[in-house]
Amino acid sequence: MSQKAVFLAAGMGTRLLPLTENTHKCLTEVNNVPIVINALSNLHSVGVTETVMVVGYLADNVKKTIGDMYENMNIAYVENNLYKDTNTSYSLRLGLEKLKEYDTVYILEGDVFFEKSILEKLYLNSCPNISVLEPYNESLDGTFVTINDNSYITDWIHKNDRAKDFTFDNKYKTVNIHKFSKEFIENTLLPVLNKMNNREEQRNPLEKAMKIIVNQNSHIIYGMNTDGAKWVEIDDINDLKLAKKVFGGEISGEN
């Protein structure tokens, strides 16, 4: 089985300024380990043979730091030159179009620092299309989903789209780590992304595309619980401080 990955790292990371003024957000370190190195190490551990890095802001900074190989995993690059005016849905489309000859693709956003066990569990799960989720607790914010009795995702709710009567009851936070099959990508995901083609729609985050998909088919993306595995989405300085505390000096990805 050919496993590949797309790592989204085109954004400017403005909420992490001044750290991101001259260094890309994905190179921000948690206890001396850059976010992207943590991700690549964990992807390598489950047998990913190639990772496509979608870059934009400070693209040369990322390329020179990472290079074209990590361990024995190939690193390819695609540039989102419209990074100032687009979002993750557009970046992901560019990244997926770069991929060739794969069976499974892991999709990671470039601001999540996480334990290797999350990808190991994802790898071992036989469901072809999975998004990693964390049950709601008061420390979590951002995008949430609902799931049915079989743990398939039925709705995908971006923070900006919450209704006035929105509650967190029975909601799950998205970890922004996914595993998708070639069939799903080619027949479902890419067609939706390709329809988001005008300038306004290109500003949409990936969550908008995922909402369309699960609203049309509530038995296509399985929601996998982290079961307490550690992860932090690093948007700002407070998140970075939290990540350093949560990981407590450990180098995630090491045996």
C-alpha positions in Angstrom: 0.0 0.0 0.0 1.4 3.3 -1.1 1.0 6.0 1.6 1.7 9.6 1.0 0.9 12.9 2.9 0.1 16.5 2.3 1.3 19.1 4.8 -0.3 22.5 4.6 2.2 25.3 5.4 1.3 28.2 3.2 -0.2 30.6 5.7 1.4 33.6 7.4 0.9 32.7 11.0 0.1 36.3 12.0 -1.2 35.4 15.4 2.3 34.1 16.3 4.1 37.3 15.5 6.8 38.4 16.2 8.0 34.7 16.1 6.8 34.3 12.5 8.2 37.5 11.1 11.3 35.8 9.7 10.6 32.1 10.5 7.6 30.2 9.2 5.0 29.0 11.7 5.6 25.3 11.0 9.3 25.8 12.0 8.2 27.1 15.5 9.8 24.8 18.1 8.1 23.0 20.9 10.9 22.0 23.4 13.5 22.2 20.6 11.4 20.3 18.0 9.9 22.2 15.1 6.2 21.5 14.4 7.0 20.2 10.9 9.8 17.9 12.1 7.4 16.4 14.7 4.9 15.8 11.9 7.4 14.4 9.4 8.9 12.1 12.0 5.5 10.7 12.9 4.5 10.3 9.2 7.8 8.4 8.6 7.1 6.1 11.5 3.9 4.8 9.8 5.5 4.2 6.4 4.7 7.4 4.5 7.1 7.4 1.5 6.5 11.0 0.3 5.1 14.2 1.8 4.0 17.1 -0.3 4.6 20.4 1.4 2.3 23.2 0.3 4.2 26.4 1.0 3.6 30.1 0.4 4.7 32.6 3.0 8.5 32.3 3.6 8.5 29.4 1.2 12.3 29.5 0.8 12.7 29.4 4.6 10.8 26.1 4.7 12.5 24.6 1.7 16.0 25.4 2.9 15.3 24.1 6.4 13.6 20.8 5.4 15.2 20.0 2.0 14.0 17.3 -0.3 14.4 14.3 2.0 13.5 13.4 5.6 15.1 10.1 6.6 14.2 8.0 3.5 10.9 9.9 2.9 10.8 12.1 -0.2 9.8 15.8 0.3 8.1 17.6 -2.6 6.9 21.2 -2.7 4.1 23.0 -4.4 3.8 26.8 -4.0 0.6 28.6 -3.3 1.5 32.0 -4.7 -1.9 33.3 -3.7 -1.4 32.6 0.0 -2.4 36.1 1.1 -5.8 35.7 -0.6 -6.6 32.0 -0.2 -7.0 29.5 2.5 -6.5 25.8 3.3 -9.1 24.5 0.8 -7.1 26.0 -2.1 -3.8 24.9 -0.7 -5.0 21.4 -0.3 -6.2 21.3 -3.8 -2.7 22.2 -5.0 -1.2 19.6 -2.8 -3.4 16.8 -3.9 -3.0 17.6 -7.6 0.8 17.2 -7.0 0.5 13.6 -5.8 1.0 10.6 -8.1 0.5 6.9 -7.5 -0.9 6.5 -4.0 -3.5 4.5 -2.1 -3.8 6.5 1.0 -3.1 10.1 1.9 -2.6 11.7 5.3 -3.5 15.4 5.4 -2.0 17.6 8.2 -2.3 21.2 8.8 1.0 22.9 9.7 0.2 24.1 13.2 -0.5 20.8 15.1 2.1 19.3 17.4 1.0 15.7 18.3 2.1 12.3 19.7 3.2 9.6 17.3 0.5 7.3 18.8 -2.2 9.3 17.0 -0.8 8.4 13.6 -0.2 4.8 14.6 -3.8 4.4 15.6 -4.9 6.1 12.4 -2.7 3.8 10.4 -4.1 0.7 12.1 -7.7 1.7 11.7 -9.3 -0.1 8.7 -11.8 2.6 7.8 -10.6 4.2 4.6 -11.6 7.8 5.4 -11.0 9.1 8.9 -10.7 12.4 10.7 -9.1 12.6 14.2 -11.4 14.1 16.9 -11.2 15.1 20.5 -14.5 15.1 22.6 -15.4 18.7 23.7 -13.9 20.1 26.9 -13.8 23.7 28.0 -10.1 24.1 26.9 -11.0 23.5 23.3 -12.2 26.0 20.7 -12.5 26.3 16.9 -14.1 23.8 14.6 -16.3 21.1 15.9 -18.2 18.2 14.4 -21.2 16.0 15.2 -21.1 12.2 14.8 -23.8 9.6 14.6 -24.2 6.4 16.6 -21.6 4.7 14.3 -19.0 7.5 14.9 -19.4 8.8 11.3 -19.3 12.6 11.0 -22.6 14.2 10.1 -21.8 17.9 10.3 -18.7 20.1 10.3 -19.1 23.5 12.0 -16.4 26.2 11.6 -16.2 28.6 14.5 -17.5 31.4 12.3 -20.6 29.4 11.3 -22.0 28.6 14.7 -25.7 29.3 14.9 -27.1 31.4 17.8 -28.4 28.3 19.5 -25.1 26.4 19.1 -24.1 24.3 22.1 -21.1 22.1 22.7 -23.2 19.1 23.8 -22.0 16.0 22.1 -19.6 17.9 19.9 -16.0 16.9 18.9 -13.1 19.2 18.2 -11.3 18.5 14.9 -7.5 17.8 15.4 -6.8 18.7 11.7 -5.3 15.3 11.0 -7.0 13.1 8.4 -6.5 9.8 6.4 -8.3 9.5 3.1 -8.4 6.9 0.4 -7.6 7.5 -3.3 -11.2 6.8 -4.2 -12.5 9.4 -1.8 -10.0 12.0 -2.9 -10.6 11.5 -6.6 -14.4 11.0 -6.5 -15.5 13.2 -3.6 -12.9 15.6 -2.1 -11.2 17.0 -5.3 -14.5 17.5 -7.1 -15.7 19.6 -4.2 -12.5 21.6 -4.0 -12.5 22.2 -7.7 -15.9 23.7 -7.5 -14.6 26.2 -5.0 -12.9 28.0 -7.8 -13.8 31.7 -7.7 -11.7 34.2 -5.7 -14.3 34.4 -2.8 -14.5 30.6 -2.5 -10.8 30.2 -2.6 -10.7 32.1 0.7 -12.6 29.3 2.4 -10.9 27.1 4.9 -11.0 23.3 4.3 -13.8 23.0 6.9 -16.2 24.5 4.3 -15.5 21.7 1.9 -15.7 19.0 4.6 -19.1 20.4 5.6 -20.5 20.0 2.1 -19.2 16.4 1.9 -20.6 15.1 5.2 -23.9 16.9 4.8 -24.3 15.0 1.6 -23.1 11.6 2.9 -23.1 11.0 6.7 -21.4 7.6 6.4 -18.2 8.5 4.5 -15.8 10.0 7.1 -15.3 8.2 10.3 -14.4 10.2 13.5 -11.5 8.6 15.4 -11.2 9.6 19.1 -7.7 10.5 20.3 -8.3 8.5 23.4 -6.2 10.9 25.5 -3.2 11.1 23.2 -1.5 14.5 23.4 -1.8 17.2 20.8 -2.0 21.0 20.6 -3.1 23.3 17.8 -0.7 26.2 17.9 -2.3 29.4 16.8 -0.8 31.9 19.1 1.8 32.4 21.9 -0.5 31.0 24.6 -1.0 27.9 22.5 2.8 27.6 22.2 3.2 27.9 25.9 0.6 25.2 26.4 2.3 22.9 24.0 5.6 23.2 25.8 3.8 22.4 29.0 1.8 19.5 27.7 4.8 17.8 26.1 7.0 18.6 29.0 10.4 18.4 27.3 9.5 15.1 25.5 10.5 14.8 21.9 7.3 13.5 20.2 8.1 10.9 17.7 11.0 9.3 19.5 10.8 5.7 20.6 
